Amino acid sequence: MLVRIVKLTFKRENITSFEHIFQKTKQGIRAFEGCRYLELYQDKADDRIFFTYSHWENEQSLEAYRGSSFFKEVWGQTKPLFSAKPEAWSVNRIETLN
């Protein structure tokens, strides 16, 4: 399994627009083949910063999503809202404690 963490920093005036886009598309993201989990976080100190946290079956599943017309449409709507370049990490989960 691959864990994907993406940091998104928005212009303050675009936060509501991003939240609307996420609400409209989150089920489609989660239902994409290979996506097993999806969460959205907002930074407590700077409300312009959001993080998506998703689990993917493998690198191929994530790349299929990133190459999809669905992703391109969502990204096309989201990209103009940023105030900083997005940052992304693909990581392997080593351990989970509950």
C-alpha positions as CSV (number, residue, x, y, z in Angstrom):
1,M,0.0,0.0,0.0
2,L,1.1,3.5,-0.8
3,V,0.1,6.6,1.4
4,R,-0.1,9.9,-0.4
5,I,0.1,13.2,1.5
6,V,-0.5,16.4,-0.4
7,K,-0.1,19.9,1.1
8,L,-2.2,22.6,-0.5
9,T,-1.9,26.3,0.3
10,F,-4.7,28.5,-0.9
11,K,-5.3,32.2,-1.2
12,R,-7.5,33.1,1.7
13,E,-10.3,34.2,-0.5
14,N,-10.3,30.8,-2.3
15,I,-10.8,28.6,0.8
16,T,-14.5,28.3,0.4
17,S,-14.2,27.5,-3.3
18,F,-11.8,24.7,-2.6
19,E,-14.0,23.3,0.1
20,H,-16.9,23.3,-2.3
21,I,-14.8,21.5,-5.0
22,F,-13.7,18.9,-2.4
23,Q,-17.3,18.3,-1.3
24,K,-18.4,17.8,-4.9
25,T,-15.5,15.4,-5.8
26,K,-14.5,13.5,-2.7
27,Q,-16.8,10.5,-3.4
28,G,-15.4,10.3,-6.9
29,I,-11.8,10.4,-5.6
30,R,-12.6,7.7,-3.0
31,A,-14.4,5.5,-5.5
32,F,-11.5,5.6,-8.0
33,E,-10.1,2.2,-8.5
34,G,-7.2,1.6,-6.1
35,C,-8.1,4.3,-3.6
36,R,-8.8,2.7,-0.2
37,Y,-9.0,5.8,2.1
38,L,-9.3,9.5,1.9
39,E,-9.1,12.3,4.5
40,L,-8.9,16.1,4.3
41,Y,-7.1,18.1,7.1
42,Q,-6.9,21.8,7.7
43,D,-3.9,23.4,9.6
44,K,-4.9,24.8,13.0
45,A,-2.4,27.6,12.8
46,D,-2.9,28.7,9.2
47,D,-6.4,28.0,7.8
48,R,-5.1,28.5,4.2
49,I,-3.2,25.2,4.5
50,F,-4.9,21.9,3.8
51,F,-3.6,18.3,3.5
52,T,-5.1,15.4,1.7
53,Y,-4.2,12.0,3.0
54,S,-5.0,9.0,0.9
55,H,-4.2,5.3,0.7
56,W,-3.7,3.6,-2.6
57,E,-3.3,-0.1,-3.5
58,N,0.0,0.7,-5.3
59,E,1.9,3.3,-7.3
60,Q,0.1,2.2,-10.5
61,S,-3.3,2.9,-8.9
62,L,-2.2,6.4,-7.9
63,E,-0.7,7.1,-11.4
64,A,-3.8,5.8,-13.1
65,Y,-5.8,8.3,-11.0
66,R,-3.4,11.2,-11.7
67,G,-3.6,10.4,-15.4
68,S,-7.4,10.3,-15.5
69,S,-9.7,12.8,-17.0
70,F,-11.4,13.0,-13.6
71,F,-8.2,14.1,-11.9
72,K,-7.4,16.6,-14.7
73,E,-10.8,18.2,-14.3
74,V,-10.6,18.5,-10.5
75,W,-7.0,19.7,-10.7
76,G,-7.9,22.3,-13.4
77,Q,-10.5,23.7,-11.0
78,T,-8.2,23.7,-8.0
79,K,-4.9,24.8,-9.3
80,P,-5.9,28.5,-9.9
81,L,-6.9,28.8,-6.2
82,F,-3.3,28.2,-4.8
83,S,-1.1,30.8,-3.2
84,A,1.9,28.4,-3.1
85,K,3.1,25.5,-5.1
86,P,1.5,22.2,-3.8
87,E,3.8,19.7,-2.2
88,A,3.3,15.9,-2.3
89,W,4.8,12.9,-0.7
90,S,4.3,9.2,-1.4
91,V,5.3,7.2,1.6
92,N,5.1,3.6,2.8
93,R,3.4,2.9,6.1
94,I,5.8,1.2,8.4
95,E,3.6,0.7,11.5
96,T,0.2,1.5,12.9
97,L,-0.7,1.6,16.5
98,N,-4.4,1.8,17.6
